[in-house]
Amino acid sequence: MTIPVTQWHATAWQQLQAGHRQQRLPHALLLSGEAGIGKAEFAAWLAASLLCEQPLEDGQACGTCHACQRLAAQTHPDRFRLEPEEPGKAIKVDAVRQLTRNLSLTGHYGGYRVVTVEPAEVMNTNAANAFLKTLEEPPASTLLILITSYPARLPATIRSRCQPLHLHSPDPQTALAWLQQEAPDSAPQEAELALRLTAGAPRLAAHYLREGWLAVRRELIEALIGCARGNTDPLAAAATAQQALKLDRQLPIQWMYHWVADLIRLAYDENNIKNNDMTGELQALPTPVEYSALHHLLDKLQQARRLSETTINPQLLWEDLMIDWSGLFGARRG
């Protein structure tokens, strides 16, 4: 088993392996870091190490023993996952209670049992309270790994009972080299753009390239440009956003947020904008635009990001945003 994306987390890996050798592993680990840097892979790597019957000298799983084979087939009885029933939903209390019942039984292999909770911050209140009881009375030889990009969203009572481990993003050169190996069919400029748009998160950037998100992003931005110039109806632009929502609930909002923020940045430093592949399009938008109105729209997009996690109708949310965006340029189209 070779080191995957988590090659840049070698220091954290070595620290955990030293703790394991000295029998000082915590019962609960709070694994945090930016989205898309390989936290889930790191957790899977650690789980494989602890469950392997014949780990290598550096702690990596051998990949060939019976335990590794069962782990690869996702049938290992001492490997547990606590996650939402559907992406974007909450982890509910019934799932936590089932996990508690499973952990009350004796492990099948007599060694470690490993639980990953991802994303940990989506446990609802009842689930978090139930999980807290497990943290307060942890089962023997069990490692609970809570994975999150937003540790502050977890209750303080849960955070305080976990050993924190923050994983860092790789340096730009390492991230680009890995991404070009992971997505060899992508042009170098596409890889660089994907990294820029994902704040240097290589795993997320690779997902951008594989799923064609760069093309979807361009379609949404072109709809915004059409609204600004009066060529596209705001409701039609909202429909374009609806298509992007099929990929991710929050990502289109993030794209629009950075697009609006870039309009503000252009007044100060055009070399520091997020959408640097579309500098010309940004500069060609109708001007002037009131900066107070742009800041107001940024605030509204922040609120929309939070609302997107609720049961709000996304169509109405996007229609409202597009009407506000179009209104920024309305005086020059009337």
Residue frames relative to the residue before (quaternion, step in Angstrom):
aa qw qx qy qz dx dy dz
M 1.0000 0.0000 0.0000 0.0000 0.00 0.00 0.00
T 0.1855 -0.8020 0.5604 0.0918 3.59 -0.55 1.12
I 0.6063 -0.5667 0.4163 0.3714 3.53 -1.25 0.45
P 0.2919 -0.7731 0.5343 0.1778 3.62 -0.67 1.03
V 0.8453 -0.0776 0.0874 0.5214 3.57 -1.04 -0.82
T 0.6538 0.5636 -0.3122 0.3969 3.58 1.07 -0.65
Q 0.2753 0.7787 -0.5197 0.2183 3.59 1.17 0.42
W 0.6973 0.4602 -0.2852 0.4697 3.61 1.05 -0.62
H 0.6251 0.4950 -0.3518 0.4903 3.57 1.28 0.18
A 0.2225 0.8297 -0.4904 0.1468 3.57 1.20 0.49
T 0.6390 0.5377 -0.3390 0.4331 3.59 0.97 -0.80
A 0.6554 0.4986 -0.3072 0.4769 3.57 0.94 -0.89
W 0.6302 0.5387 -0.3271 0.4535 3.57 1.02 -0.82
Q 0.6722 0.5050 -0.2953 0.4537 3.56 0.87 -0.94
Q 0.6295 0.5346 -0.3339 0.4543 3.57 1.04 -0.76
L 0.6780 0.4810 -0.2947 0.4713 3.58 0.92 -0.87
Q 0.6444 0.5164 -0.3304 0.4571 3.57 0.99 -0.75
A 0.6216 0.5241 -0.3389 0.4735 3.59 1.05 -0.73
G 0.6494 0.5110 -0.3106 0.4697 3.58 1.00 -0.81
H 0.6373 0.5290 -0.3230 0.4579 3.57 1.04 -0.79
R 0.6630 0.5086 -0.3124 0.4518 3.57 0.90 -0.89
Q 0.7260 0.4051 -0.2226 0.5092 3.56 1.10 -0.74
Q 0.4344 -0.7220 0.4311 0.3229 3.57 1.35 0.21
R 0.5070 0.6379 -0.4186 0.4010 3.55 1.01 0.89
L 0.2918 0.7432 -0.5489 0.2473 3.58 1.05 0.60
P 0.4674 -0.6628 0.4911 0.3179 3.62 -0.99 0.70
H 0.5307 -0.6015 0.4694 0.3691 3.57 -1.24 0.20
A 0.7872 0.1257 -0.0732 0.5993 3.59 1.25 -0.44
L 0.1285 -0.7899 0.5993 0.0206 3.54 -0.93 1.00
L 0.1997 -0.7618 0.6065 0.1095 3.56 -0.84 1.02
L 0.1057 -0.8246 0.5557 -0.0056 3.54 -0.17 1.36
S 0.0597 0.8244 -0.5550 0.0938 3.57 -0.38 1.22
G 0.2702 0.7361 -0.5911 0.1891 3.54 -1.32 0.28
E 0.6891 -0.4765 0.3369 0.4297 3.56 -1.26 0.28
A 0.5872 -0.5702 0.4365 0.3735 3.56 -1.18 0.56
G 0.8308 0.2916 -0.1939 0.4327 3.53 -1.12 0.73
I 0.5672 0.6059 -0.4005 0.3883 3.62 1.17 0.31
G 0.6560 -0.5546 0.3040 0.4120 3.60 1.24 0.09
K 0.2601 0.7907 -0.5202 0.1911 3.60 1.10 0.56
A 0.6690 0.4969 -0.3089 0.4584 3.58 0.88 -0.91
E 0.6388 0.5186 -0.3239 0.4669 3.58 1.03 -0.77
F 0.6308 0.5294 -0.3271 0.4635 3.56 1.02 -0.82
A 0.6576 0.5061 -0.3078 0.4654 3.58 0.95 -0.89
A 0.6533 0.5027 -0.3133 0.4715 3.59 0.99 -0.83
W 0.6137 0.5504 -0.3202 0.4668 3.54 1.09 -0.79
L 0.6736 0.4866 -0.2844 0.4782 3.58 0.96 -0.92
A 0.6376 0.5264 -0.3291 0.4563 3.59 0.95 -0.85
A 0.6535 0.5130 -0.3143 0.4594 3.57 0.94 -0.90
S 0.6296 0.5471 -0.3285 0.4431 3.56 1.03 -0.80
L 0.7154 0.4641 -0.2579 0.4543 3.57 0.86 -0.98
L 0.7156 0.4490 -0.2541 0.4709 3.59 1.09 -0.64
C 0.5307 0.6558 -0.3967 0.3620 3.57 1.23 -0.44
E 0.4359 -0.7071 0.5017 0.2414 3.57 -1.07 0.81
Q 0.7981 0.1494 -0.0595 0.5806 3.58 1.16 -0.58
P 0.0281 -0.8400 0.5417 0.0129 3.62 0.56 1.07
L 0.5479 -0.6186 0.4595 0.3255 3.54 -1.19 0.62
E 0.7387 -0.4427 0.2756 0.4271 3.54 -1.29 0.24
D 0.7302 0.4074 -0.2437 0.4913 3.60 1.00 -0.77
G 0.6521 -0.5513 0.3043 0.4222 3.58 1.26 0.22
Q 0.5016 0.6491 -0.4416 0.3633 3.60 1.18 -0.19
A 0.5376 -0.6107 0.4724 0.3390 3.54 -1.16 0.64
C 0.5379 -0.6525 0.4281 0.3189 3.57 -1.05 0.75
G 0.3552 -0.7696 0.4643 0.2568 3.57 1.13 -0.64
T 0.7399 0.4188 -0.2224 0.4772 3.60 1.22 -0.18
C 0.5741 0.6038 -0.3936 0.3885 3.62 1.12 -0.46
H 0.7042 -0.4651 0.3196 0.4309 3.57 -1.29 0.26
A 0.6477 0.5204 -0.3225 0.4536 3.59 0.97 -0.83
C 0.6588 0.5026 -0.3102 0.4660 3.60 0.95 -0.84
Q 0.6411 0.5215 -0.3244 0.4602 3.56 1.03 -0.77
R 0.6625 0.4827 -0.3082 0.4828 3.58 0.98 -0.79
L 0.6222 0.5350 -0.3378 0.4610 3.55 1.08 -0.71
A 0.6502 0.5139 -0.3110 0.4652 3.57 0.97 -0.84
A 0.7036 0.4374 -0.2541 0.4990 3.57 1.10 -0.70
Q 0.3950 -0.7421 0.4421 0.3127 3.57 1.38 0.01
T 0.5404 0.6018 -0.4157 0.4160 3.56 1.02 0.85
H 0.3840 0.7251 -0.4968 0.2829 3.59 1.19 0.26
P 0.3905 -0.7734 0.4466 0.2233 3.63 -0.58 1.09
D 0.7025 0.4333 -0.2762 0.4924 3.61 1.22 -0.23
R 0.5905 0.5148 -0.3716 0.4982 3.57 1.27 0.41
F 0.0248 -0.8196 0.5703 -0.0491 3.57 -0.60 1.20
R 0.1298 -0.7698 0.6209 0.0705 3.54 -1.20 0.65
L 0.1159 -0.7605 0.6368 0.0520 3.53 -0.96 0.97
E 0.2202 0.7760 -0.5468 0.2244 3.56 -0.43 1.25
P 0.6447 -0.5199 0.3683 0.4224 3.61 -1.19 0.30
E 0.5722 -0.5832 0.4470 0.3641 3.55 -1.19 0.52
E 0.7750 0.0800 -0.0411 0.6256 3.56 1.18 -0.67
P 0.5836 -0.5727 0.4269 0.3862 3.62 -1.07 0.62
G 0.7875 0.3000 -0.2377 0.4830 3.55 -0.97 0.89
K 0.6274 0.5190 -0.3363 0.4731 3.58 1.28 -0.17
A 0.5856 -0.5815 0.4397 0.3544 3.55 -1.34 0.18
I 0.4320 -0.6034 0.5844 0.3282 3.54 -1.33 0.32
K 0.2346 -0.8264 0.5037 0.0912 3.57 -0.59 1.15
V 0.6843 -0.5271 0.3292 0.3814 3.52 -1.27 0.49
D 0.6032 0.5716 -0.3730 0.4127 3.63 1.01 -0.67
A 0.6411 0.5204 -0.3261 0.4603 3.58 1.03 -0.76
V 0.6445 0.5081 -0.3192 0.4738 3.58 1.04 -0.78
R 0.6527 0.5173 -0.3188 0.4524 3.59 0.95 -0.83
Q 0.6344 0.5153 -0.3282 0.4736 3.58 1.04 -0.74
L 0.6306 0.5204 -0.3296 0.4722 3.56 1.02 -0.78
T 0.6400 0.5302 -0.3242 0.4518 3.58 0.94 -0.86
R 0.6459 0.5087 -0.3197 0.4709 3.58 0.99 -0.82
N 0.6526 0.5168 -0.3175 0.4541 3.59 0.95 -0.83
L 0.6983 0.4755 -0.2705 0.4617 3.57 0.97 -0.88
S 0.5851 0.5779 -0.3774 0.4257 3.59 1.22 -0.31
L 0.6209 0.5302 -0.3300 0.4738 3.57 1.28 -0.31
T 0.5835 -0.5762 0.4378 0.3686 3.56 -1.21 0.37
G 0.5303 -0.6389 0.4567 0.3194 3.55 -1.02 0.81
H 0.5445 -0.6613 0.4189 0.3012 3.55 -1.11 0.72
Y 0.7789 0.3560 -0.1759 0.4855 3.58 0.98 -0.80
G 0.4973 -0.6945 0.4096 0.3202 3.58 1.24 -0.02
G 0.6493 0.4805 -0.3268 0.4907 3.58 1.25 0.16
Y 0.8038 -0.2210 0.1941 0.5171 3.54 -1.01 -0.84
R 0.1578 -0.6907 0.6861 0.1652 3.46 -1.43 0.36
V 0.1471 -0.8102 0.5662 0.0375 3.57 -0.90 0.92
V 0.0948 -0.7788 0.6199 0.0129 3.54 -0.96 1.03
T 0.0919 -0.7626 0.6355 0.0789 3.59 -0.95 0.84
V 0.1467 -0.7623 0.6279 0.0560 3.54 -1.02 0.93
E 0.2122 0.7978 -0.5291 0.1962 3.58 -0.39 1.22
P 0.5532 -0.3518 -0.7463 0.1150 1.52 -1.47 2.03
A 0.5156 -0.7013 0.3981 0.2896 3.55 -0.70 1.10
E 0.6587 0.5576 -0.3221 0.3891 3.58 1.01 -0.73
V 0.6444 0.5364 -0.3427 0.4238 3.63 1.19 -0.22
M 0.3724 0.6818 -0.5324 0.3362 3.60 1.16 0.31
N 0.3633 -0.7140 0.5402 0.2577 3.60 -0.82 0.89
T 0.7563 -0.4199 0.2392 0.4411 3.57 -1.26 0.23
N 0.6831 0.4835 -0.2937 0.4620 3.57 0.86 -0.94
A 0.6464 0.5139 -0.3189 0.4652 3.57 1.01 -0.80
A 0.6503 0.5152 -0.3173 0.4593 3.58 0.96 -0.86
N 0.6512 0.5105 -0.3187 0.4623 3.59 0.97 -0.79
A 0.6566 0.4964 -0.3081 0.4770 3.57 1.00 -0.80
F 0.6593 0.5041 -0.3104 0.4635 3.57 0.98 -0.81
L 0.5824 0.5901 -0.3661 0.4226 3.58 1.10 -0.68
K 0.6227 0.5436 -0.3452 0.4445 3.60 1.02 -0.73
T 0.6370 0.5092 -0.3279 0.4769 3.58 1.06 -0.73
L 0.6468 0.5120 -0.3175 0.4676 3.59 1.03 -0.75
E 0.6653 0.5095 -0.3029 0.4538 3.57 1.05 -0.76
E 0.7751 0.1514 -0.0884 0.6070 3.58 1.15 -0.63
P 0.0491 -0.8601 0.5072 0.0245 3.58 0.56 1.14
P 0.4914 -0.6461 0.4921 0.3146 3.58 -1.00 0.79
A 0.5739 -0.6022 0.4303 0.3505 3.57 -1.13 0.60
S 0.8540 0.1171 -0.1030 0.4963 3.55 -1.22 0.68
T 0.5407 0.5825 -0.4142 0.4435 3.55 0.99 0.88
L 0.1394 -0.7708 0.6171 0.0747 3.56 -0.96 0.91
L 0.1688 -0.7629 0.6208 0.0638 3.53 -0.80 1.13
I 0.0835 -0.8044 0.5881 0.0112 3.59 -0.63 1.13
L 0.1249 -0.7842 0.6064 0.0406 3.57 -0.51 1.22
I 0.1364 -0.8099 0.5699 0.0255 3.57 -0.63 1.17
T 0.1866 0.7983 -0.5491 0.1626 3.58 -0.70 1.04
S 0.3227 -0.6983 0.6002 0.2192 3.52 -1.28 0.54
Y 0.7491 0.3187 -0.1668 0.5563 3.58 1.30 -0.23
P 0.0791 -0.8498 0.5187 0.0500 3.62 0.51 1.11
A 0.6091 0.5776 -0.3591 0.4079 3.61 1.08 -0.61
R 0.6187 0.5524 -0.3468 0.4379 3.59 1.20 -0.39
L 0.5832 0.5551 -0.3803 0.4552 3.58 1.24 -0.19
P 0.5707 -0.5828 0.4365 0.3797 3.61 -1.06 0.63
A 0.5763 -0.6097 0.4238 0.3414 3.55 -1.05 0.79
T 0.6101 0.5682 -0.3516 0.4258 3.59 1.08 -0.68
I 0.6622 0.4698 -0.3038 0.4984 3.59 1.10 -0.64
R 0.6509 0.5243 -0.3269 0.4410 3.60 0.87 -0.89
S 0.6755 0.5256 -0.3010 0.4205 3.56 0.94 -0.89
R 0.7065 0.4444 -0.2585 0.4864 3.60 1.21 -0.43
C 0.6480 0.4638 -0.3233 0.5104 3.58 1.27 0.29
Q 0.4183 -0.6494 0.5597 0.2999 3.54 -1.19 0.51
P 0.3251 -0.7737 0.5032 0.2059 3.62 -0.56 1.06
L 0.0226 0.7582 -0.6515 0.0078 3.53 -1.15 0.72
H 0.1184 -0.8122 0.5705 0.0284 3.55 -0.37 1.27
L 0.2192 -0.7738 0.5849 0.1052 3.55 -0.76 1.09
H 0.3012 -0.7828 0.5256 0.1421 3.55 -0.89 0.96
S 0.5541 -0.5787 0.4789 0.3589 3.53 -1.27 0.42
P 0.5162 -0.6303 0.4659 0.3453 3.59 -1.11 0.54
D 0.5927 -0.5310 0.4368 0.4194 3.57 -1.23 0.24
P 0.6826 -0.5318 0.3016 0.4004 3.62 -1.10 0.62
Q 0.6601 0.5155 -0.3270 0.4377 3.62 0.91 -0.83
T 0.6585 0.5017 -0.3038 0.4716 3.58 0.96 -0.88
A 0.6537 0.5227 -0.3113 0.4501 3.57 0.95 -0.91
L 0.6780 0.4881 -0.2970 0.4625 3.59 0.91 -0.91
A 0.6432 0.5225 -0.3298 0.4522 3.59 0.95 -0.83
W 0.6601 0.4939 -0.3121 0.4722 3.58 0.95 -0.85
L 0.6705 0.5181 -0.3033 0.4358 3.58 0.90 -0.95
Q 0.6559 0.5078 -0.3210 0.4571 3.58 0.97 -0.75
Q 0.6315 0.4923 -0.3302 0.4998 3.59 1.18 -0.50
E 0.6777 0.5043 -0.2827 0.4544 3.57 1.02 -0.84
A 0.7874 0.1511 -0.0655 0.5940 3.59 1.07 -0.75
P 0.0455 -0.8651 0.4991 0.0208 3.60 0.58 1.14
D 0.6464 0.5374 -0.3278 0.4312 3.60 1.16 -0.44
S 0.5891 0.5769 -0.3670 0.4307 3.59 1.26 -0.18
A 0.5171 -0.6320 0.4808 0.3194 3.54 -1.08 0.74
P 0.6288 -0.5623 0.3714 0.3879 3.62 -1.06 0.65
Q 0.6692 0.5009 -0.3159 0.4488 3.59 0.94 -0.82
E 0.6095 0.5349 -0.3503 0.4687 3.59 1.16 -0.57
A 0.6432 0.5154 -0.3197 0.4674 3.58 1.00 -0.83
E 0.6547 0.5052 -0.3115 0.4680 3.58 0.94 -0.86
L 0.6544 0.5076 -0.3117 0.4657 3.59 0.97 -0.84
A 0.6430 0.5244 -0.3263 0.4528 3.59 0.93 -0.88
L 0.6535 0.4967 -0.3141 0.4770 3.59 0.97 -0.78
R 0.6450 0.5199 -0.3291 0.4532 3.57 0.96 -0.80
L 0.6934 0.4863 -0.2762 0.4543 3.57 0.92 -0.91
T 0.7345 0.3849 -0.2223 0.5128 3.59 1.16 -0.52
A 0.4941 -0.6890 0.4083 0.3382 3.57 1.25 0.41
G 0.7167 -0.4871 0.2497 0.4321 3.56 0.99 0.87
A 0.4644 0.6669 -0.4554 0.3636 3.60 1.21 0.41
P 0.3076 -0.8192 0.4455 0.1891 3.63 -0.09 1.20
R 0.6407 0.5214 -0.3424 0.4477 3.61 0.96 -0.77
L 0.6666 0.4788 -0.2984 0.4872 3.59 0.96 -0.85
A 0.6273 0.5352 -0.3353 0.4556 3.59 1.02 -0.76
A 0.6328 0.5226 -0.3286 0.4674 3.58 1.02 -0.78
H 0.6266 0.5246 -0.3273 0.4745 3.57 1.06 -0.76
Y 0.5855 0.5695 -0.3546 0.4550 3.59 1.05 -0.77
L 0.7256 0.4567 -0.2506 0.4496 3.54 0.77 -1.08
R 0.6759 0.5035 -0.3053 0.4433 3.60 0.88 -0.88
E 0.7612 0.4003 -0.2050 0.4673 3.58 0.91 -0.92
G 0.4925 -0.6890 0.4188 0.3277 3.59 1.26 0.04
W 0.2726 0.8057 -0.4918 0.1862 3.56 1.15 0.54
L 0.5744 0.5861 -0.3981 0.4099 3.61 1.07 -0.51
A 0.6569 0.4967 -0.3099 0.4751 3.59 1.02 -0.79
V 0.6417 0.5124 -0.3266 0.4680 3.60 1.00 -0.79
R 0.6225 0.5380 -0.3283 0.4640 3.58 1.03 -0.83
R 0.6655 0.4993 -0.3170 0.4553 3.59 0.88 -0.89
E 0.6213 0.5378 -0.3483 0.4511 3.61 0.99 -0.74
L 0.6670 0.4946 -0.3078 0.4644 3.57 0.95 -0.87
I 0.6710 0.4892 -0.3103 0.4627 3.59 0.91 -0.85
E 0.6287 0.5200 -0.3407 0.4672 3.59 1.03 -0.68
A 0.6098 0.5267 -0.3490 0.4785 3.59 1.13 -0.60
L 0.6352 0.5155 -0.3250 0.4745 3.59 1.03 -0.76
I 0.6372 0.5162 -0.3244 0.4714 3.58 0.99 -0.82
G 0.6467 0.5265 -0.3181 0.4510 3.57 0.98 -0.86
C 0.6297 0.5227 -0.3259 0.4733 3.59 1.03 -0.77
A 0.6700 0.5161 -0.3039 0.4386 3.56 0.86 -0.95
R 0.7285 0.4152 -0.2307 0.4936 3.56 1.04 -0.78
G 0.5174 -0.6628 0.4057 0.3583 3.57 1.25 -0.10
N 0.5258 0.6515 -0.4015 0.3713 3.59 1.25 0.25
T 0.7571 0.2936 -0.1561 0.5624 3.59 1.24 -0.42
D 0.4268 -0.6884 0.5239 0.2637 3.55 -0.91 0.92
P 0.5688 -0.6235 0.4075 0.3487 3.64 -0.93 0.81
L 0.6517 0.5118 -0.3294 0.4525 3.59 1.02 -0.71
A 0.6214 0.5161 -0.3381 0.4828 3.58 1.12 -0.64
A 0.6342 0.5165 -0.3251 0.4747 3.58 1.05 -0.76
A 0.6239 0.5332 -0.3376 0.4609 3.58 1.06 -0.73
A 0.6209 0.5369 -0.3394 0.4593 3.59 1.09 -0.68
T 0.6126 0.5347 -0.3413 0.4715 3.58 1.10 -0.70
A 0.6370 0.5192 -0.3169 0.4735 3.56 1.04 -0.81
Q 0.6051 0.5690 -0.3499 0.4332 3.56 1.06 -0.72
Q 0.6327 0.5229 -0.3286 0.4672 3.57 1.05 -0.73
A 0.6492 0.5131 -0.3101 0.4680 3.56 1.04 -0.80
L 0.6064 0.5815 -0.3513 0.4131 3.59 1.10 -0.66
K 0.5561 0.6054 -0.3969 0.4082 3.58 1.19 -0.41
L 0.6521 0.4892 -0.3080 0.4904 3.56 1.23 -0.46
D 0.7898 -0.1254 0.1525 0.5807 3.56 0.88 -0.94
R 0.4899 -0.6949 0.4469 0.2780 3.59 -0.94 0.87
Q 0.7847 0.3492 -0.1686 0.4836 3.57 0.99 -0.79
L 0.5535 0.6672 -0.3888 0.3120 3.57 1.09 -0.62
P 0.6546 0.4947 -0.3468 0.4544 3.67 0.83 -0.76
I 0.6184 0.5241 -0.3479 0.4710 3.59 1.07 -0.66
Q 0.6339 0.5269 -0.3239 0.4644 3.56 1.02 -0.80
W 0.6364 0.5213 -0.3337 0.4603 3.58 0.97 -0.84
M 0.6816 0.4785 -0.2981 0.4664 3.60 0.83 -0.93
Y 0.6063 0.5599 -0.3513 0.4422 3.58 1.04 -0.77
H 0.7048 0.4516 -0.2763 0.4722 3.59 0.82 -0.96
W 0.5955 0.5581 -0.3605 0.4517 3.59 1.12 -0.61
V 0.6713 0.4728 -0.2893 0.4921 3.59 0.92 -0.90
A 0.6466 0.5195 -0.3237 0.4553 3.58 0.95 -0.85
D 0.6360 0.5355 -0.3339 0.4441 3.59 1.04 -0.72
L 0.5915 0.5573 -0.3727 0.4480 3.58 1.08 -0.59
I 0.6521 0.4850 -0.3061 0.4959 3.57 1.09 -0.67
R 0.6631 0.5235 -0.3084 0.4372 3.59 0.93 -0.90
L 0.5743 0.6231 -0.3768 0.3741 3.59 1.07 -0.70
A 0.6266 0.5547 -0.3374 0.4311 3.56 1.12 -0.62
Y 0.7564 0.3792 -0.1883 0.4987 3.58 1.22 -0.47
D 0.8057 -0.1198 0.1393 0.5631 3.60 0.80 -0.96
E 0.2308 -0.8158 0.5167 0.1191 3.56 -0.14 1.27
N 0.6130 0.5587 -0.3501 0.4354 3.61 1.24 -0.23
N 0.7128 0.4466 -0.2429 0.4832 3.59 1.28 -0.19
I 0.4190 0.7102 -0.4764 0.3051 3.57 1.12 0.50
K 0.5808 -0.6075 0.4263 0.3345 3.56 -1.19 0.62
N 0.7520 0.3474 -0.1819 0.5298 3.56 0.90 -0.97
N 0.0535 0.8610 -0.5043 0.0399 3.56 0.75 1.03
D 0.5746 0.5666 -0.3919 0.4418 3.59 1.24 -0.12
M 0.7553 0.3318 -0.1790 0.5361 3.58 1.26 -0.28
T 0.1568 0.8208 -0.5313 0.1394 3.57 1.07 0.73
G 0.6567 0.5297 -0.3129 0.4362 3.57 0.92 -0.92
E 0.6569 0.5055 -0.3105 0.4653 3.58 0.96 -0.86
L 0.6350 0.5254 -0.3257 0.4633 3.59 1.00 -0.79
Q 0.6937 0.4805 -0.2785 0.4587 3.56 0.89 -0.94
A 0.6807 0.5018 -0.2867 0.4501 3.59 1.17 -0.56
L 0.4576 0.6793 -0.4614 0.3409 3.61 1.21 -0.03
P 0.6156 -0.5546 0.3987 0.3931 3.61 -1.11 0.61
T 0.0500 -0.7904 0.6105 -0.0094 3.58 -0.97 0.89
P 0.6187 -0.1317 -0.7602 -0.1480 1.53 -2.37 0.76
V 0.2751 -0.7154 0.6140 0.1887 3.54 -1.32 0.39
E 0.4778 -0.6700 0.4817 0.3011 3.57 -0.93 0.86
Y 0.4244 -0.7313 0.4752 0.2432 3.56 -0.69 1.10
S 0.5874 0.5633 -0.3787 0.4408 3.58 1.10 -0.53
A 0.6471 0.5079 -0.3132 0.4746 3.57 1.08 -0.76
L 0.6285 0.5243 -0.3351 0.4667 3.60 1.05 -0.71
H 0.6575 0.4961 -0.3089 0.4756 3.57 0.96 -0.84
H 0.6198 0.5336 -0.3425 0.4624 3.57 1.06 -0.72
L 0.6618 0.4934 -0.3088 0.4725 3.59 0.99 -0.82
L 0.5951 0.5515 -0.3644 0.4571 3.61 1.07 -0.64
D 0.6461 0.5108 -0.3166 0.4705 3.57 0.97 -0.87
K 0.6611 0.5095 -0.3086 0.4563 3.55 0.98 -0.85
L 0.6406 0.5150 -0.3227 0.4694 3.58 1.06 -0.70
Q 0.6004 0.5377 -0.3545 0.4740 3.58 1.09 -0.64
Q 0.6582 0.4899 -0.3024 0.4851 3.55 0.97 -0.86
A 0.6352 0.5354 -0.3275 0.4500 3.59 1.01 -0.81
R 0.6077 0.5558 -0.3524 0.4445 3.59 1.07 -0.70
R 0.6666 0.4766 -0.2980 0.4896 3.56 1.01 -0.80
L 0.6659 0.5145 -0.3056 0.4455 3.58 0.93 -0.86
S 0.5988 0.5917 -0.3606 0.4017 3.58 1.11 -0.65
E 0.6392 0.5200 -0.3220 0.4661 3.58 1.25 -0.38
T 0.6339 0.5141 -0.3226 0.4794 3.58 1.30 -0.11
T 0.6632 -0.5074 0.3749 0.4028 3.56 -1.28 -0.27
I 0.3116 0.7699 -0.5068 0.2309 3.60 1.21 0.31
N 0.5313 -0.6165 0.4774 0.3313 3.58 -1.13 0.69
P 0.3627 -0.7695 0.4750 0.2251 3.65 -0.40 1.13
Q 0.5899 0.5734 -0.3776 0.4249 3.59 1.10 -0.58
L 0.6770 0.4738 -0.2946 0.4801 3.59 0.91 -0.92
L 0.6132 0.5553 -0.3453 0.4431 3.57 1.05 -0.76
W 0.7223 0.4419 -0.2527 0.4680 3.58 0.84 -0.96
E 0.5949 0.5461 -0.3745 0.4556 3.59 1.05 -0.60
D 0.6431 0.5209 -0.3151 0.4645 3.57 0.99 -0.84
L 0.6673 0.5010 -0.3031 0.4603 3.59 0.92 -0.91
M 0.6872 0.4880 -0.2915 0.4523 3.58 0.89 -0.88
I 0.6168 0.5239 -0.3490 0.4726 3.57 1.07 -0.64
D 0.6438 0.5083 -0.3182 0.4752 3.60 0.99 -0.80
W 0.6500 0.5150 -0.3164 0.4607 3.57 0.95 -0.87
S 0.6639 0.5039 -0.3005 0.4637 3.57 0.88 -0.94
G 0.6426 0.5524 -0.3159 0.4268 3.56 1.05 -0.78
L 0.5473 0.6160 -0.3985 0.4029 3.59 1.17 -0.44
F 0.7786 0.3144 -0.1437 0.5237 3.57 1.10 -0.75
G 0.3650 0.7927 -0.4390 0.2137 3.58 1.32 0.03
A 0.6375 0.5601 -0.3410 0.4044 3.58 0.97 -0.78
R 0.7188 0.4281 -0.2563 0.4841 3.61 1.13 -0.56
R 0.6673 0.4706 -0.3100 0.4870 3.56 1.31 0.10
G 0.5774 0.6536 -0.3588 0.3326 3.53 1.23 -0.39
